[in-house]
């Protein structure tokens, strides 16, 4: 028997030809459309999202979709399979926030990402749009109109699988502060506090979020006035996703962080997003031995949002909300 030996160069050309031919044939066969999210898309969306480390829960997808029914776009093949998604959720008449941009790897040569992004951009209309992006993608987003760069902070994502040692955090509340389990009777106090934080009304999405299944929320009061609140839920990886976590005082934030982690003792890990200039927030996570997973930049199309970041210990929802 004769063994035929091929050169590396020859084999490389064969592979390039084969791969190129297969890709052209695949693109020709796979037709798709971009449309708004529907509840029945959730299993496919979770499959797409799990190839990255998105922090949202299934219930969060539904809550944000109800808040803005056309804010989450998906790419659907003729077969009915959802292979990509992107969001630009309109928070009010002036502001929209973009995120959760992902396409299954084998469909990334079909301009699906471009069409999803364009559909979301169109949905936002003339609003100021904010988003988070990796450093290496900043110039790409600038070319798409995101020319305003936030210099005072970056977005620190924590994605951790393993036990969260909540006992390493303080459980001593500041004097005069009460920490209560959430009840709907607390909503007006929460809304007032949140409005003072972010500068616009988020009562609809906050109420929906706090009433989701498997969500635990604590509210802090001093002299009957809300001085902070925090929530935790299990995300699509069954990690404890902490956020929002807002507090007037670092000591209060630390205790709330501990109580939130203790609310899901069987969680597989932690998902949480902080701002780089809130040193106390990041020190609390560092104390647990959890490293930063990713460092993202904040961009806007028109102007920056101005908030007191010293009170933000965990963002509400990094994929759908600015803070």
N, C-alpha and C positions, 0 to 999 in steps of 0.2 A: 504494500500500500504506500502510495506517495503522499507525503504531507506537504500541502501547499502553504507557503509562507507569504504573507502580505505585509507590505510596509505600513508603518504607523500613519504616514501621510495618506496612503490609499484608503485605509480603514476610516480615517477621519473624514475624508470626502464622502465616503459612502454613508456614514452616520449623518453628516450634514444634509445630504440629499434626502435621505429617508425621513429625518426629523422635519425638514422643511416641507416635504411633500405631505407628511401626516398632518402637520399643523394647518396647511392650506386646506386639506380635505376636511379636517375637523371644523375649521371656521366656516367652511361652506355648508356643512351639515347642521351646525348648532345655531338655530335661530332663537331669538329671545325678544322680550319686550320689557320695558321699565314701567312699573306701576306703583301705586301706594300699597303699603303693608296691610295684610289681613291676618287675623288671629290664626288661621290655619297654616300660615307660613312659618310658625314658630319652630317646629322640628327642623326644617331646612335652615332657618336662620341660626339656630344653635350650632348646627354642623359647620356652617360658614364661620361663625364667630369663634369657635373653639380652635381654629387653626391659628388664631392670634390669642391675645389675653384680654379680651374685652371684659369689663367688670360688671355689666348689667345683669339683672335677673330676668327671668321670663315675665314676671309680673310687672317689672319696670317697662319692658317693651310695650305691654298693653296699656299701662298708665300714660306713657308719653304719646302713644298713638291716639288715645282718647282725647288727650290735651290738644293735639294737632293731628287730625286724621290723615292729612297728606304730608306730614313732616318726615316720615320714614319711607324711603323708596327701596324697592327690591327689583332685581333683574330675574325674570322668570323665563326658563326655556319653554319651547313648545310642548315639551313633555310634562310641564307643570312644576319641574324642580326649580327652586330658588337657589341661585348660585352667587348672588352678590347683594349687598345692601349699603345704603348711605343715608344719613339723616341731616336735615336742616330744620330743626324744630323752631317754629315761630313762638317766641315767648310773649310778644305783644306787637303793637303796630310799628315799633321802631327797631326791635332787636330779634335776631334769629341766631341759633347756635348749631354748628355742624359737627358731625362726628360719626362714629361706628362705620367707617369707610373700609369695606373689605370685599374681595372677590375670590372665589375658589381658584387656586393656583392654575389649574389646567384651562381656565377660561380667561386668563389675563391677557391674551393676545387678540381679543375680539372687541376692544374699545368699550367694554362694559363699564369699566370704572369711569371713563370719560362721560358716558351717557348718564350714569347715575349721578355723578357730580353736577352735570349740567342741569338735570331735572331738579336737584335740590337747590341749586343756585336760582333757578327760575322760580321755584316755590317761595323762596325768601323775598323775592321782589326787590324793592328799593330799600329794604331794611339794612341796618348795620349787621354784618355777620361776623361772629367770632368762631374760632376753632383752635384746637391744639395740633401741633405737628412736630415730627422729628426734625432735628437740626438739619439733616441732610436733604429734607424736602422743602425747606423754607423758600428757596429761590423759585421752586416750581409753583408754590402757592402764591408767591408775590406776583408771578406772571399772570395768575388767575384773578388778581385784584385784591389780594390780602397784603396790603402794603404797610399797614400799621402794626408795628412790633412792640410788644410789652417788654420794657427793659427792666422793670423793677422786680419781677419774679419769673420763675419758670414753673412748670407743672411736674411734680414728682410722683410717679406711679410706683406703688408697692404691690407686687404680685408674689405671694409666698405660699408654698405648700408645706405644711408641717404644724406642730403644736404652737399655739400662741400663749406665751407664759404671762397671762394677765396678772398673776400674783406679783410680778415685778413692778407693777404700777401702784401708785398711792390709792388708798380708799378713804382718805380723810378729806371730807368736804370743807370748803371755807366756812368760816363762822357765819351763821345766819342763813345759809343756803339750804334749800330742800330740793331733793331730786326725786321726781315723781314719775311713775309709769304713765305713759301717754293715755289720755282720755280725750274724746271729741270735745269735751268742755274746755280743753286747753287751747283749742285751735285759734281763737281770737288773740290770745296772748302770743302764740307762736307767730301768727301772721304779722302782728305789730313789730315783733322783734326782727323777723325776716325782712320786712319792708325797710326797716332802719339800716339793715345790713347791705342789701343788694340794690335798693333804690327803685324797685318796681314790684308790683303785686304778683305773687306766685301762689296765692291761696288754693287755687284749683288743683295744681299738681302736687302741692304739699299734702293736702288732705287725701288725695288719691294714694300717694306714696305711703303715708303713715297707716293707711287702712288696708294695705296689701297683705295677703296671707304671708305668714312667716317673716313679718317685719316687727322688730322691737324698737320702741322709741321711748326716750327719757326726756323729761322737760325739767329745767332747773328754775326755781323761783327764789327770790329774795324780797321780803316785804311785799309779797303777792304780785311781784313784777317778774316777768320772764327775763332771765339773764343767760339763757342758753338752751340748746336742745340738740339731741343727737339720735341717729337711727342706724340700725344694722339689719341686714337681710342676707339670705343665702343667694349667691349668684349662680351662674350657669355651671361653674366649676365646683359648686357646693362649698365655696369659701365664704367666710364672714365678710361681707362687703360693708364697710363702715362709711357712712356719709348720708346726710350732712352731719357735721359735728361743729357747732358754733358755740362759743362761750366768751363771756366778758373777762374771764380770769383763767390763766394757765393751770392753776391748781384744780379748778372745777373741770376743765377740759380733760385733764389726766384721769380724774375719777370717772367721768362719763365714759371715756375710752375704755377703762377697765370694765365697767359695768356692761358696756355693749359687747365686749369680747366674751364676758361670762354668760351672756344671754344665749350664745350658741356654743356650748362646750364641745360639741361633736363636729364642729366645722372642720373642713380639711385644711384650712389655712386662712390667710388674710388677703383681702383686696381693699386698697385704700389709696386715695389721691390727695396730696397736700400741695401747698404753695411753698416754694423754696425759701421765701423770706419769713415764714413763720417757724422760727427756730425751735420753739417749745414743742410744736406739733411733731417735727421731725426727730427731735431728741427723744420723745416718748417711744417712737417706733424703733429708733436705734437701740434703745434700752432693751427691747425685746430681741435684739440680734437679727433684725430683718433688714436686708439691704435694699437700696433703691433699684427697681426693675428698669425704669426708663425715665428720661428727663426730656420733657416736651416744651416747646415754645408756644406762646400765645400770640395769635395774629388776629387782626380785625380788618374789615374792608373800609371802615370810615373813621371810627374813633375808639379809644380805649374806654372800658367801663371802670369807673372809680369806686372802689370799696375799701373798707378798713380790713385789710388782710390779716391784721393781728388777731382778729376774732374768728378766723376761718381755720379750723384744725383738721377738717376733712371736707372735701368738696361734695356737693349734693350728688351729682352724677356726671362724671367726667365725659361721658359720651353724648350727653344731651343738654348740659347746663354749664354756664361759665363758672359758677361758684357753688 
